[in-house]
Amino acid sequence: MRSDSSTSLAGSRWAAGPLRSSEPLPTGPPTPLAVFLLEEASDQLVVHLDFRAALETCERGCETLAIGVSGSSAEVKCSLCVVGIQALAEMDRWREVLPWVLRYYPGPESLPPQLLELCILLYSRVREPQVMLEVAGDWLREPANRDLREYGALAELHLLRVLLPLGRWAEARELARGCAGLSEEQRLGALEAVDRARQREGQPGPEESPARLSALPHPGSVPHKVLALLTWLRRVLESGAGHLLALPFKKALLAALVLGLLVLRFDPGKWGGAGWERSRGEVGSQLATGCGNGASPRFLERTGEGPARFPSPEHPGQGSASWVQD
């Protein structure tokens, strides 16, 4: 986390011993005070694992720099904020990250790209992307930021990590089409991501015609009721009847019982003839396939991504802040 300028001063600094918060600050070398505080905060965070002291040192360093600094001073200030974010995350105080960073900048639109990226990744990792919705939007709308080389990458990150998880399809599509910082490949990838997210959430895309939508089963139609009943039966089988399905013979009897319940559930007159025989054969085949392998039927089993590593509301204080690597 140390900058090149700070590394070049390591010899003079370590000759007098490591600097601590309780010691007076050296006044001899012409090096800016904030650089010494940055080195101290990095040591407290990485070497001593003293996260609270590292955060306090970062605050001291940021207070020595003016809000509107530029050049190398702005880089040191950004590095101090990076160390401070890491310290807050290690202490499971990730909710304080954004307010803490904004204390040292005039507004969200003036945040350095590195800090905005870290904040988006952090709040996305802890599943609270709504925190960054307005902040990232203000930064992307700032005309002065559109000339930065990181603009396209941050726009794509905002689309994937903030807009899509919040279900803001129209804004995501508008950003993908209208952002000048995105390459053609990034633009196509973003639009495809929006379409995939719509499909996962069951939301019709703008390219779907009314005729295609009218062909879908309505909630009150008989096929929809059959699917709803089958889904309910699957959940019952998985939760309460697994121990009754030890033998294939019992499973076959249960499949026949399910078919009988379906017949009694709906009007037999609407299901007579060859159409009912064909539908019954298909349903029986599906039930036999799910129950005939000697294990409990798990029709709706899903494998999701494991719990997020620290920082996370579900796993506080475990591991390291690995969200910066995602």
FENCORUR-V659865 format. One record per residue. BURIAL is # if it has 9 or more other ideal C-beta (glycine too) atoms within 8 Angstrom, else .. D_FIRST is the distance of its C-alpha to the first C-alpha in Angstrom with 1 decimal. Layout:
[[BURIAL & D_FIRST] [BURIAL & D_FIRST]]
//
This chain:
[[. & 0.0] [. & 3.8] [# & 6.5] [. & 9.6] [. & 11.7] [# & 9.9] [. & 10.1] [. & 13.7] [# & 14.5] [# & 13.7] [. & 17.4] [. & 19.0] [# & 16.8] [. & 17.3] [. & 20.9] [. & 21.6] [. & 19.7] [. & 16.7] [# & 16.9] [. & 17.9] [. & 18.9] [. & 22.5] [. & 22.5] [. & 23.5] [. & 21.0] [. & 21.7] [. & 23.7] [. & 24.4] [. & 21.6] [. & 21.5] [. & 17.7] [. & 17.1] [# & 16.9] [# & 14.0] [# & 11.7] [# & 13.0] [# & 12.5] [# & 8.8] [# & 8.6] [# & 11.2] [# & 9.8] [# & 6.7] [# & 9.7] [# & 12.0] [# & 10.2] [. & 9.4] [. & 12.1] [. & 14.8] [. & 14.4] [. & 15.8] [# & 14.8] [. & 17.4] [# & 16.4] [# & 12.8] [# & 14.4] [# & 16.8] [# & 14.5] [# & 12.7] [# & 16.3] [# & 17.3] [# & 14.8] [# & 15.8] [. & 19.4] [. & 19.3] [# & 18.6] [. & 21.5] [. & 21.6] [. & 22.5] [# & 20.0] [. & 19.3] [. & 17.7] [. & 14.9] [# & 15.3] [# & 14.9] [# & 11.6] [# & 10.4] [# & 12.3] [# & 10.8] [# & 7.2] [# & 9.2] [# & 11.0] [# & 8.4] [# & 7.7] [# & 11.4] [# & 12.4] [# & 10.8] [# & 12.7] [# & 15.8] [# & 15.9] [# & 15.8] [# & 18.6] [# & 20.5] [. & 20.6] [# & 19.6] [. & 22.7] [. & 21.3] [# & 18.2] [# & 20.0] [. & 22.1] [# & 19.3] [# & 17.4] [# & 20.8] [. & 21.4] [# & 19.3] [# & 20.7] [. & 24.4] [. & 24.7] [# & 23.4] [# & 24.3] [. & 21.9] [# & 18.7] [. & 16.1] [# & 16.4] [. & 12.9] [# & 13.7] [# & 17.2] [# & 16.2] [# & 14.2] [# & 17.2] [# & 19.7] [# & 18.2] [# & 18.0] [# & 21.6] [# & 22.9] [# & 21.7] [# & 23.6] [# & 26.5] [. & 26.6] [# & 26.2] [. & 28.7] [. & 26.2] [# & 24.6] [# & 27.9] [. & 28.7] [# & 25.2] [# & 24.5] [# & 28.1] [# & 27.9] [# & 24.8] [# & 26.6] [. & 29.8] [# & 28.4] [. & 30.0] [. & 27.2] [# & 24.7] [# & 27.0] [. & 26.3] [. & 22.5] [. & 21.8] [. & 19.9] [# & 23.0] [# & 24.8] [. & 22.0] [# & 21.5] [# & 25.3] [# & 25.6] [# & 23.0] [# & 24.9] [# & 28.1] [# & 27.2] [# & 25.2] [# & 27.1] [# & 30.5] [# & 31.7] [# & 30.9] [# & 32.7] [. & 35.7] [. & 35.6] [# & 37.2] [. & 38.7] [. & 35.5] [# & 33.6] [# & 36.4] [. & 36.7] [# & 33.0] [# & 33.2] [. & 36.3] [. & 35.5] [# & 31.9] [. & 32.0] [. & 28.4] [# & 29.2] [. & 30.6] [. & 33.9] [. & 32.4] [# & 29.9] [# & 32.9] [. & 35.1] [. & 32.6] [# & 31.9] [# & 35.7] [. & 36.2] [# & 33.6] [# & 35.5] [# & 38.8] [. & 37.6] [# & 36.3] [# & 39.7] [# & 41.5] [. & 39.6] [. & 40.4] [. & 44.0] [. & 43.8] [. & 46.1] [. & 44.5] [. & 46.1] [. & 47.5] [. & 49.7] [. & 53.3] [. & 55.5] [. & 57.9] [. & 55.2] [# & 54.1] [. & 57.8] [. & 58.1] [. & 55.6] [. & 57.2] [. & 57.7] [. & 56.8] [. & 60.6] [. & 61.8] [. & 63.1] [. & 60.5] [# & 57.7] [# & 59.6] [# & 59.9] [# & 56.2] [. & 55.4] [# & 57.9] [# & 56.5] [# & 53.0] [. & 54.4] [# & 56.3] [# & 53.3] [# & 51.3] [# & 54.4] [# & 54.8] [# & 51.1] [. & 51.0] [. & 54.5] [# & 56.7] [# & 54.6] [. & 56.6] [. & 59.8] [# & 58.9] [. & 59.1] [. & 62.0] [. & 62.3] [. & 65.8] [# & 64.5] [# & 61.9] [# & 64.7] [. & 66.7] [# & 63.7] [# & 63.2] [. & 66.9] [. & 66.6] [# & 63.8] [# & 65.9] [. & 68.8] [. & 66.7] [# & 65.7] [# & 69.4] [. & 70.3] [. & 67.4] [# & 68.5] [. & 71.9] [. & 73.6] [. & 75.5] [. & 72.3] [# & 71.3] [. & 74.5] [. & 75.4] [. & 73.4] [. & 70.3] [# & 69.9] [. & 70.6] [. & 67.8] [# & 65.3] [# & 66.3] [. & 65.8] [. & 62.3] [# & 61.3] [# & 62.9] [. & 61.1] [. & 57.7] [# & 58.5] [# & 59.9] [. & 56.8] [# & 54.5] [# & 56.7] [# & 58.3] [. & 55.6] [. & 56.2] [. & 53.1] [. & 52.6] [# & 52.2] [. & 48.7] [. & 49.2] [. & 46.3] [. & 43.7] [. & 40.3] [. & 37.1] [. & 34.1] [. & 30.4] [. & 29.4] [. & 27.9] [# & 24.3] [# & 21.8] [# & 20.1] [# & 19.7] [# & 23.4] [. & 26.5] [. & 28.4] [# & 26.0] [# & 24.3] [. & 22.1] [. & 22.1] [. & 19.3] [. & 15.8] [# & 14.7] [# & 15.6] [# & 16.5] [. & 13.5] [. & 14.9] [. & 18.4]]
//
